[in-house]
Amino acid sequence: MIALILHNIRRSWVLGILATAAAFGFEVIANRVFAQIQEKAGAGPSALAQFMPKWVQSAFDINPQSMTELNGFLSVCVQHPFLMVVLLALPVALLSGWLTGDVENRSLALVLVRPVSRFKLVAAAFLVMTGWSALGILATWAGCLMGAHWTGQAGSLNTAGLARAIAGLAALIFAFMGIAAVVSASLSVRGDAVGWCITIILLMYVWNFLAQVWYGGGGVTNYSLFRFYEPTKLLLQDQPLSHGIWVLASIGASGWILSAVVYRLRSFTL
Amino acid sequence: MADVIEAIGLTKHYGSRRGITGLDLRVQAGEIFGYLGPNGSGKTTTIRLMLGFTRPDRGQVKLFGRKAGPGSVDLRSKIGYVPGEASLPENTSGWNALKFYERLSGRGAKNRDWLCSQLHLQEPELRRSIRTLSRGTKQKIAIVQALQHDPELIILDEPTTGLDPLSQEAFFDLLHDLRDRGRTIFFSSHVLSEVQRLADRVAVLRDGTKVLESTMVEMAAQADRLLWIKMPDQREAPGTENHTLPNQAQNTSGNVAPHPEIDGARFIRRDSGGWLLYLLPAGNGQKTLETLTRLRPVDFRFEPALEESFLKLYGVQVRSLQTKAGRP
C-alpha cells in the first residue's frame, strides 16, 4: 500500500504543487486587487459591481453592497471559474491517469500480477488524491488569510465565515472527485474518462448558472452540484454549514465506494 | 507430478469476437510448457484468465490447485509475468521501477543481480529514465521485474519481442536454469523455433481451440521429415526432371513431384547450392536410408518437418515450405 501511495505521489507531484501554488497565488492576488481597487476607487469593487448586468450578479450571487468589503469580494473569489478549473482539473487529470491511463497503456498488468488487491489500488488513488485536493483547498484558505494579512486587511476578514466557505469548497471538490473516480474506474481509455468528467462538470456549471439566472422566473430546476456550494451565504450571512455540504460529502463518498466496487468487478483486457 | 496450471473447459468470448472455447490444459510443476498459436488464436486471453485480469464465461482455471480470478491475490506472489510489450512506468528510472515491483511483490529480489548480469543489463542503463531506453532494454527490465522475486510459476507472453538475438540466447539460457531449479514456465509464442528450443511439452491453439497437446519428442517423432540431398550430378536427380535451376519459382503452384524411388517422397525445391529438398512421411526412415545408399548422394540430411506440421495445424498448405525451409 505504501509503495502504491509513493508511486502515485511520484507521478503527480508536479501537477499537485502547481495546482496548490495556483490556488494560493490566486487568493493572494485577489486580496491585492481588492486593496488596489479600494485605494483608487474609494468605493471599492461595489462600483464595478454596479455596472455588472443583473443576470451576472444573479449568476454569481453578487450583492453590489457586499462588494464594498473584503468578505464580499472573497466570497466571489472562492467560487471564481479560475479556482474551479484549478481545483477540479486536478482530480480529473490524476484519477483518469491512475485508474484509466494505466489500463490504456497496460502498465496495470505488471501491478495486478502481484499480490495487490484492486481495492488497494483505488484506496491508494483515494488517499493521494484527497491529499493533493486538501493541499489545494488549504492553499486557497491560506491564500485568503495571508493575502489579507499582507495587504493590512486581516482585521476585516471574517475568519470563521471563511473557514465555513472553505469547508463548502472542500465538499464540492470531494463530490467531483467521487464522480471522476467512478468515471475513471469504469473506462479503459484516458481520453474518454477526461472527456466525460469535463462534460459532467461543465454541464453542471452551466446548469447552475442558468438556474441562478432564471431562478426568479422559476424556469429551471437546479440539479447541479454547484447549487450546494454557497460561499456568499457562509461568508457574509454567517449561516451555519447547510445540509448541502453533507449532500456533497455523501456524493463524494458514494462515488469512491462505487469506483472501488466497479474496479473490483470489471475485466481488464491488458 | 502436481499440476501448477489446470484449465477446465475454459471459455471466454468478447461479445461477438472469439476468445477461447472449452480449453482443457494441464501444466506440471518443473516443466517448460510451450503455448503456440498464430496471432488472435486466444493465447493472450488464456493468460488474462490465468492472471485474473478477466473472468471466464464458462469453466475455470486453477493455479497451484486453487481457483484463479481477480480475487486470488495471495496466489500472485508465486507468479512472474512478462508481457510481449511491457508498459513500464515511463517517468522513472529502471532501477526505481524494479524497486517498486519488488515492494509490491513482498518477496524481496534475490534474483535481481543474477538476472541483470545474465541479460547484460548494466547499472548506468538502469539509472536512466525508462522513456529514454531502447525497446530491447525495456524488455530486459520487464523480464527482471517478473523474475527477480524468484516466482514458482513464470508466465511469458511472447517475451522475446524486441530482444536482439544475443539477448534472446541469454534469456533462453536463463529459462533453462530456472527450469532446472524446479520453476514452472508457461511460454506463449507464435514462433515455433523458440518453443521448439525451449519447451518440454507444447499445446497448439487455433481459432480459440486447442488442436494439439504433446511433448516435443512425440511431436518430432510424428512429424513428416525433410530430406535434403546433394547428388553428384544434378541433372540426374530423380523426381526433378521438370525443374531447371533455379526452380523455386516454377514450383510455387503447390504441385509437388513424387520421387520415383523413395517411397512417398515429394520434391519440394532445389536451392542454388545444388541441394534438393524432399518431404517424406513419418515412419519411412529405414526404406529411405536403403534407397539413399543405392543412390549414393554426395551428402544428405534428415530433419523433422516440425514447422510443416504446425502449419498444417494452422491450415496452411505445403507450398510454404518452398520458401520457409532453411538450407542444410
Boltz contact constraints between the chains, C-beta under 6 A:
constraints:
  - contact:
      token1: [A, 3]
      token2: [B, 100]
      max_distance: 6.0
  - contact:
      token1: [A, 3]
      token2: [B, 103]
      max_distance: 6.0
  - contact:
      token1: [A, 3]
      token2: [B, 104]
      max_distance: 6.0
  - contact:
      token1: [A, 7]
      token2: [B, 100]
      max_distance: 6.0
  - contact:
      token1: [A, 105]
      token2: [B, 87]
      max_distance: 6.0
  - contact:
      token1: [A, 106]
      token2: [B, 87]
      max_distance: 6.0
  - contact:
      token1: [A, 107]
      token2: [B, 87]
      max_distance: 6.0
  - contact:
      token1: [A, 109]
      token2: [B, 83]
      max_distance: 6.0
  - contact:
      token1: [A, 113]
      token2: [B, 51]
      max_distance: 6.0
  - contact:
      token1: [A, 113]
      token2: [B, 76]
      max_distance: 6.0
  - contact:
      token1: [A, 113]
      token2: [B, 79]
      max_distance: 6.0
  - contact:
      token1: [A, 113]
      token2: [B, 81]
      max_distance: 6.0
  - contact:
      token1: [A, 114]
      token2: [B, 76]
      max_distance: 6.0
  - contact:
      token1: [A, 114]
      token2: [B, 104]
      max_distance: 6.0
  - contact:
      token1: [A, 114]
      token2: [B, 105]
      max_distance: 6.0
  - contact:
      token1: [A, 115]
      token2: [B, 73]
      max_distance: 6.0
  - contact:
      token1: [A, 115]
      token2: [B, 74]
      max_distance: 6.0
  - contact:
      token1: [A, 115]
      token2: [B, 76]
      max_distance: 6.0
  - contact:
      token1: [A, 115]
      token2: [B, 77]
      max_distance: 6.0
  - contact:
      token1: [A, 116]
      token2: [B, 104]
      max_distance: 6.0
  - contact:
      token1: [A, 117]
      token2: [B, 73]
      max_distance: 6.0
  - contact:
      token1: [A, 267]
      token2: [B, 54]
      max_distance: 6.0
  - contact:
      token1: [A, 268]
      token2: [B, 53]
      max_distance: 6.0
  - contact:
      token1: [A, 270]
      token2: [B, 53]
      max_distance: 6.0
